[in-house]
Amino acid sequence: MNRPLCLPLHAAGLAGVLALAACGGNAPPAEPVPAPTAVAAIDTPPPQYPVELACAGIGGQALLGVEVGPAGTPTRIDLVRGSGNDELDRLARESVQGWKFRPATRGGQPVAQSIQVPVNFTVPAVRPDACFALDAGRAPAP
């Protein structure tokens, strides 16, 4: 580490006085600046997946651009890439709107940060029992 040359005051002149300020004198150490942090998910319940769509084998992934505000809640949600089904895309946005995050920080203070969030609607491998009621023309049991 390069430290400035610390000369006696009578030999330093004005430039030396300024250099002496960097010699560590009696100044208290600077407070460390907290490292920045990124957004972290806290509560991200899955979206409702309509049984009608699941039974019909309709699924997909919606990719959302989400701005998480300093309060840890989404302040803006944009559809980056759709799932292929407008209803699933709508449900993905509605679900993410209620999610909770730990906000990003800069200098120890919460700040807004944009992230991308995939929301998956996976068709069940085994057909749910509710599908049989739909096939018979009845409403599925809740």
C-alpha positions, 0 to 999 in steps of 0.5 A: 500500500502506498502511504503519503510521505509524512513530513514535519509541518515546517518542511511541508508547505501547503501541499504538505499540509494536504498530504498530512491529512492523509497520514491518518492523524486523529481522524476516525476510521471511515464507516464501511459501506455495506455491500449491495444485495440483490432481490431475494424471494420470501413468499412466492405461492404458486398461481392457481392452475385451472383444473379445466386447463390442466385436464385439457393438457394445457400448460406452459411457462410465462416469463415475467419482468418484475420490478421489485420496489424498496418495500419488497413488493412488485411495482411493475410486471411485464410479460416478457414471454407468454406461455401460449395461453392468455389465461395462464399468462393472466394468472401468472401476473396476478399471482406474482403481484401478491409475492413478497421479496426482500428488496435489493440494497445499495449503501445499506438502503432498499432500492428498486431492482428488476428481475425476470421470473419464470412461472410454470404451469406443469400439466400433471403426469397423472390425470387428476380425479377432477378431470373425470367429472369434467369429462362427464359434464359435471363441475369438479368437486372443490 
